[in-house]
Amino acid sequence: MSTADAGTTAAGALLRLGLVGSPNSGKTTLFNALTGMRARVGNYPGVTVERREGRCTVEGREIVVIDLPGAYSLDPISPDEEIVSRVLDGELDAAPDALMMVADACSLERSLLVLGQLLAREVPSCLVVTMLDELHARGGRLDLERLEAALGVPVFGVVGHRGIGMAAVREALTQPERWSHPPIPPPLPPLERAAWADSVAAAVIERRPAHHALTEKIDSVVLHPVAGTLLFAAVMVTFFQLIFAWATPAMDAIDAGVGMAAVATRTALPAGLLTDFLADGLIAGVGSVVIFLPQIVLLFTLLALLEDIGYMARAAFLVDRVMGRIGLEGRSFVALLSSYACAVPGIMATRTIPSPRNRLVTILVAPLMTCSARLPVYALLIGAFVPARNVWGPFGLQGLVLLGLYLMGAIAALCVAALLKRTVLRGQSLPFYMELPSYRLPPFRLLVAQVSERAGAFLRRAGTIILAVSIVLWCLLTFPRSEPPASASAPEAARSALENSFAGRAGVAIEPLIAPLGFDWKIGVGLLASLAAREVIVATLAQIYAASDEETSLRAAIRADVDPDTGAPVFTPGTVAALLVFFVFALQCMSTLAIMRRETGTWRWPAFAFGYLLVLAWTASFAAQRLVSALV
């Protein structure tokens, strides 16, 4: 065991520093500046829902920095605020040795209310005032020396994303034991506490920041019931158009590279199981998912821009009117918005919802939001079967179809939530309060860090889960090896081998259940494999079709696939529509079920979610298949 592991360093004892602050105060930015970690930063409440730890060393002293969830009070009314109180009380781990309160300079009074509760704990504390650049830009003035004298603890002014003031903060971390204890008597009741905060603010705020004129002008449009809604629709339409239009060249290049790698492998190595495994199992399986990296990067870049600029907080405000009519609130929208990246953090973000029933409803409908794992499936099918032509001015048909799938999931989530709130999970909603931040452009370095983290997570998923599943699938698609009929042609022999493999037999076994949707046994194999992760169906189909022609791209292969008995295309318009709709609704993600179990404390609700979504997916797919087949 090293000296650091034993809890000491050469310069002194290991220090546990707790970062506390209200949502959107710049706390996570400060955490990143101290530790160098790329923790996610959002411009709306509810992003940080778990304590996050990072380490840094200042003049030889090792410091564990604990980034706690944003909280408006230490009297918890929601699960995330409860986490803050439990960490400070030492119930989840060793209590912090020192506390660093983070306050937005433009809304100091709000932070002073929490600071009063922190100081009453008689733990060495300091205050870091952030966003001083914005305060000055809005004509505000704050006397930090007078504030330090009034509180009796060190006060530092910083601009975290630019590193301004961070040197003084780091220097203070070398000896936090010398930070003064607060001069106020613990604990103050809420009304006395409010009076204390008002008196401190009155003494130190020399000039209040003016309302941001540009922000008010923009908000007059963005928050307008009609204009704001139309703008939101325009933003979303443009959003999905760009995902296809800008990512296609890079995707085609990666697709060509994957195909060349498979051909090169077969050329360089002798025919046999090892070559088949490398070309069909690894390259085709993992490569077929990696080609969608450009769309993933573009998706998260656009989302990060909208979040950090401050638009998503306004979108939550707009949608709160709709959420209120179904019995939910804007906090549920924040959680559902997080589910567009992945349902797992979206479900964890429900910890900001005070009402247990509203939280449970949000958890149960979160899988209906279109997560990034569905994007490779949508992109494959839309790219292969939807013509790349403009249908409405500059707007292409492919982008509109993708938008329609996202809307279908979101509308279904609202409808199911309304049904649950009126039946099994009735309950009153609490008022929703949200601070609307000023519009600000995120630093380029921060934007790159956020997108890189998401892209890295996608590649790690491709290099771990999808790689492992691809290896298992290759084995299931290859064994047991069977001899084809002597008179069989090469395509017939390949088809016979696949049908008689373990995976093929499983697909054939469930074919009667999925045949009404227009799915054959090969699609059935993909559906079974996608239970590990939704995008695995792409890797599965890539392996299946690589067995017949590894030189053809997957999109071309599924377009050309025909039923050997009838000669009819396997992927008809009705089948494609049904498969897309199935992925809109079905809960094919074991990680989501596991996080549901952890957050609800029982398997009953995950089982309920899996069951109702499977029934919904089958029914909607059946209807889509029949409708499209009748129209085409």
N, C-alpha and C positions, 0 to 999 in steps of 0.2 A: 504493500500500500504506500502510495506517495505521500509526501507531506501535505499536499493540497487535499488528497482524499481523506486524510485524517482530520481535516477541518481547520488546519492552520497553514499559514504561509510564512515565508521568511520575515515579512514585515508585520505580521500580526494575525489575529484570528480571522477566519473566514466571515465575511459580512453578508448578511441577507438583507437586501434593500427592497422594500415594497413600493411600487409606483401606484399611486391612487389618483383618480381624477374622474370627472364627469365625461360622458361621451363627447367625442369631437373636440376635446381640449388639447390635442397634440401629444397625448400620453404615449401612444405607440410609436410616434415619430421620435420622441425622446428616447424610448427604449432601444430603437434601432441605432440611434446616434451613439448611445452608450456601449452597446454590445456588438454592433456591426452586423446583427442578424437582419434578415429580410422579413420581418414579421409583417403581416398584411395590414395596410393602413386604408381605412375607408372614411368617407366624408358624410356618414350618417350613423346614428346610434345602432348598436347591436352587432357590430362586426366582431369585437373581441368578447367571446363568451366563455372563455376558460382562462385560468391563470397561465401565463407563458413565462418561461424562465430562460435567461441567457447569462453568460458569464463574461466578465471583463477583468482586467488586471490594471490597477492604478498604483504606480510607484511600488510595485512588488506585492501589493495587497490584492488578494482575489476577492471578487465581489459577485454574488449571485443576485441578479436583478430580476424581480418578479413583477411582470406586467399583469396587473389585475384588471378584471372587466370594468368597463365604465359604469359609474354609479352616481346617482343624484343624492343618495343618502345612505348612511350606514344602518338605518332602520329598514331592513330588507322587505320589499314587497314583491320581488321577482327572484327567480332562481339565480340569475347572475349577480344580483346584489347580495344574495345570501352567500355566494361563494366568497365575495370580498370580506364579509364579516367573519366567516369561518376561517379564512386564511389569516386574518389579523388576530383572531383569537387562538390561533395555533391548533385548530381542530383537524385540518387536512395535512399539515406538515409543521415543521418548526416555525413559530411566529417570526415575522421580520424583526431584525435588530434595529432597523431605522426605517423611517417612512419619508417618501418624497411625494408631496402633493403637487399635482400639475394643474395649473389654472390658465384659462384663456384670458388674456389681458382685456379683451373687448367685453367680457361678461364676468367680471371678477366677483360680483356679489353672489352669483350662483355657486361658485366654487368655495366661497368663504363659509357657506352653510355646512358643507362637508368638512372643510378644514377645521371648523370648531369642534366637530365630533372627533376628528383625528387627534387634535391637540389634547383633548380630554383624556386620551389613553396614556399620557405621560411617557411616550416613547420618543427618543431623539428624532426630531422632524425638521424638514425644511420645505420651502415653497419654491417651485419653479414656475415663473410666469412666462407663458409662451405667446407667440404671434404678436410680438411687439411691433414688427414691421407693419402689420395690418392696422394696429392701433394708431400708429403714427400716420399712416396713409389716410386714415379717417379723421385726423385732427385731434385724436385723443391724447391725454397726458396723464401719466401715472408716476407718483413719487415712490420709487422702490425703497429708498432709504427710510422714509417715514413708515412705509408698510412693514419693513423689517423691525423697526422700533415698536410699532403697535402690536405685532404678533409675538415678538420675543424669540423668533427663530430666524435662521438665515433665509434670505430671499434672493433669488437669482433670476435675471431676465435673459431669455434665450430666443433665438429663432432656429428651431431644431433642424430643419431641413437644409439650412445654410451653415450650420455649425457655429453660429454666432452665440457667444456666451458659454459654450460647452467647456472651455478650458477651466473656467471658474468652478463649474459644477464638478468636474473630475477632481480638481484640487480639493474641494470640500469633502469628497468621498474618501480621502486618505485618513481623515480623523473625524468620522461622524459622531464619535462619543463626546466630542466637545460642543456639538450643537446644543443650544440652550433649550431647556424645557419651557413649555408655554407658561405665561403668567396668569392664565384664566383658570377659575376653579372648575373642576370636573364634577359631574357632567351638567351641562346647561339644558333646561327644557327647550323644546322647539321654539316657543315665542321668545324666550330670553335670548336664545341663540340667534334668532333672526334680528333682534335688536342689536346684538353685538356685531353681527355682520354689517348691518346698515351703518353703525357708528364708525367701524373701521373703513368702510368704503368711502364714507363722507370725508374722512380725514386724509385719505391718500389719493383719491381721484381728483386731480386738479382740473381736468377738462374731459368731459365724457365724449367718447367717439361719436361722431355724427353718423346718422344712418347713411349707408352707402347709396349714393344717388343712382349709380348705374345698376346696382343690385335691385333697387326698388323699381326702376324702369323695366328691367328684364322680368322681374317677378309679376309685374302687372299683366304681362302676357302669359308667362309660364304657368302662373297659378290661376288664371282665369278659367272658370268652369267650361267655357266653350273653346276659346282660343287655346288654352292650355291642353285640353284634350286632343284637339286637332294637331297641335304641335307634337304631342306625345306619339300620336299615330304616325306622323311624318318621320319622326326620329326612328321609330321601330322599323318602318318600311325601308328607310335608307340603311339602317343597321344591317338588315338581312341581305339587302342587295349587295352591300360591300363584301360581306362574308364570301359570297360566291364570286363576284367580279374580280376582286383583288387577289384571292387566294388561288384561283384556277391555274395560272401559269406555273407557280411553284409546285402545286400538287402534281401537275402533269410531268414536271421534271423529276420529282421524286418517284412517281409511278414508273417512269421510263427507267430510272436507275435501279429500282427493285427488279424489274423484268430483266434488265441486263445482268444483274448479279445472279439471278436464278439460271439464266442461260450460260453464263461464264462458269458457274459451279458444275453444271452438267457437262460442259465441254472439257473442263480441267480434270474432272474425276471420273473414274470408271463407273459404269452403270452398276447399281446395286442399292441395297438398303441405306447405306450411309449417305450416298449421294441423294437419294430420294428424301431422306430425313432433312438434310441441309437445305435442299432446294424447295421442297414442298412444306416441310414442317417449320423450319426456322425462317427462311427468307420470305416465303410466300405468306406464312402466318403472321409474323411480326411486321413485316414490311407493308402488308396490306392495311395495317392500322396506322403506321407511322406516316404514310402519305397524307394523312389528314392533319398533320402538325401545322401547316400554314393556316388552316381554318381555325384551329384551336388558338393559335397565337393571335390571329386577328380578332377572334371573339373576345378574348380576355383583354386585349388592348383597348377595344372599344368600350367594354364594360368598365375597365379601370378609369378611362377618361371620363365617362359619364358620372362615375362615383366621385372621383377626386375633384372634378369641376364643381360639384355640388348639385348636379341635376337630379340624381337619384333620390335625394332627400325631398325635392319638390315632387317627384313622381309619387313618392310615398304619401305625400300630403294630398295629391289629387286622388289617388286610389283609395285613400281612407274614406272618402264619401261613399264609394261603392262597397268597401269592406264593412262599413257601418250598417248598410242595409241588409247584409247577410249575417250580422251578429258578430263580426270580427272587428279588427282595428288595424291601424297603420303598422303596429309592431309586427303583426302577422305578415304584412306585405314585405317588410324588411327580411324576415326569415324566408319567405317564398322567393324573394329576389335572389338571396344567397343560393337557393336550390338550383338556379340556372347554371351555376358552376358545378355543383354537386349537391345531391340531397343530404349527404352526411353533415357538412357544415351548416346547411340550411336548417336541418332538424336541431342541431346544437344551438343555433341562433334563437330558437324558440324560448330559450331560457330568459330572454328579456321580457317575455309576456307574463304579466302578473297573474292573470286568470288561469287556473289549472285546466278548466274546460276549453278555453280558447287555445291554450297551448296544445292540448291533445288534438283538437280539430286541425290545427295547423300542421302538426306532425303527420296526421293521417292523410292530408292532401298534398304534402310537400313532394312526394314522388311523382305527382302529375306535372310538375314543372319540368320543362325540357332541359335536362342536365347535359353537360358537355359530352358524356359518354354516348348519348344518342346521335350526336352530330355526325360521326363517321357513318352510321347506318343511313341517316337521312341523305348525306352527301353522296354515298354510293348509289342509292336507288334513284335519287333525283338526277344526279349526273348521268346515269345510264339511260334513264327512260323519259325524263322531262326535257323537251327541246330547249336549247339555249337561245331563245328569241325574246325580243321585247314585245310586250303586249299592251303596255300603257305608258306612252312616252318613253322615258329612259329606263323604266322599270321592267326587269326581265321576269319571265315566267318561273324560272328556277327559284329566284329569290322570293317571289310571292308565294310559291308552294311551301318553301321553308317557313316563311312567316305564318302561313296558315296552320302548319303543324304546331308551331309554338303557341299560337292563339288557341288552338283546339285544346291543348293541355291546360292553359291558364283558365279558359272558360270552364272546362270540366272541373278544375280545382275549386273555383268559386261555387259552382252548382252543387258539388258534393259537400262543400263546407256549409252551404245554406241548408242542405238537407239534414246534415248531422246536427246543426244548431237548432233545428226545429223538431228534432226527434230525440235521439239517444243522448245528446250532449247539450241540452238546453242550459242556458245560464246568462247572467247579465254581463255585458261588456263594460270595462272600465274606461274612463276618458283617456284619450291619446294626446300626449304632448310631445312635440318634436321641435327642436331648435333648427331653423333653416340657416345653414352657414353661408357666409359670403361666397360669391363665385371666385374661384381662384384656380389658376393653371398649376397642375402638379409639376414639380421639378422633373426634368427629363430622366435624370438618374433614378429617381424613385419609381417612375413609370416603368422603366426598363427592368428594375429589380422585381417589381410586382409581376410583370408578364413573364420574366424569366423563371420565377418561382413556379408559376402555373404550368408553363411549358415543360419545365423540369419534372414536375409531378406527373404530367402526361407521359413523358418519356420513361420515367421510372415505372409507371404502371405498365407500359409496353414492354419494358425490360424485365419485369418480374411476373405480375399476374398473367399478362397475355402471353409472355414467353412460356411460362409453366403450363398454361392451358393449351398452348399450341403444341407443345411436346406431347402432352397427354392425348390430345386430339389426334395427332399424327399416329400414335400407337393404336388408338381405337379405330382409326380409319384404315390402318394397314393390316391389322391382325384380327382374326386368324386369316392367314393367306389361303386362298382357295384357287383351284384350277378352273378356268373358264371352259365352256363347251368347246370342243375341237373346232367347230365350224364358226365360232364367234369372231367377228372383226375386232380390230384394236379398240374402237370406242365401246363396243359391246363387252369386251373383256374387262375394260376399266370399270364400266358400270357394274358388271357382275361382282368384281372384287370389292367395290365400295358397298354394294348392297349387302354382301355377306360378311362385312367387317362388323366388329362389335358396335361401332357407332351407327353403321347402316342399319343393323337390326333394330337398334333403339328407335331410329327414325321411322322405319317401316312399322314398328309396333304402335307409334302414336299417330301414324298417318290417318287412320279413320277419324280421329278427333279433330284434325286440322284440315282434312280434305274439303269440308264445307267452306273453308276460307280461301280455297284455291291453292293451298300449300301442298307440296309433295314431301317425300321423305327427306330430301336434302335440306329443305328449309326447316323441317322438323329437327334435324340434327343441329342446325344452327340455333334454333330456339332453345334446345336443351343446353347447349354450350353457353348461351348468353346468360344463363342463370348465374354464372360466375361473375360476369361483367357484360353489360349490354353490347359493347363494341366487339366482343369476342365473336359474334355472329359473322362479322366481316372476315376475321381470320379463319373461321371455320369454312366459309364459302370459298375463300382463297385456296385453302388446302384441297377441298373437294374438286374444284375446277382445275387446279394445277395438275391433278392426276391425269387429266385428259389432254391438256395443252398448256405447258408452262410458259410458252412464248406469247400468249395472249393476255392482255390486261383483264383484270377481274370484271370491269364494267363491260368489256366486249364479250367476255365469256358468258355472263349471265344473260346478255341480250341475245346471244346466239343459241342458248340452250333450248332444246326441244324434247318433247316426250317421244321416246323411241317407238312407242306403240301407235301413236296417232299423228306424230309429226307436228303437233301444235306447240307453240311456244310455252315454255314452263312459266315464264314471267310475263303473263298477260297484264294489260292495264288494270284489270280488276284485282289480280294477285298483288301487284305492286302497291296499289292503293290500300289493300287489306293489310299488307305487311307494314307499311308506314303507320297506319292507324293502330295496329297492334303494339308497335313500339311507343306510340304516344301514351298508351294507358297501362301496359303491363308493368309490374314491379319485378324486373329481372335484375336484381342486384342484392347479393347476399350482404354486402357491407351496409346497405340501407336498412335491411331487416335487423342486422345486429345493433346498429345505433338506435333503432326504434326500441329494441328490447332494453338497451341500457338506459334510455331516457324515460321510458314508461315503467320500468321495473317488472315487466311481465311479458310473456310470449303471446298473451291473448290479443293485444292490439296489433303487433306485427302480423300475426296469423290472419286477423280480420282484414288488415290492409292488403295483404297478398291475395286473399280470397276475393275480396270485392273488386280489386283492380283486374284480376285475371278474368272474372266474369264480364266486367265492363269491356276489357280488351277483346275478348272473343265475340261478344255481341256487336260491338262497334265495327270490328273487322268484317264480320259476316254481312252487316248492312252495307259497308263500303264496297265489298266485293260484288254484291248483287247490284248496287246502284251504278257503279262504274261500268260493270259488264253490260248492263242494260242500255247505258248511254253511248258507249263506244261501238 
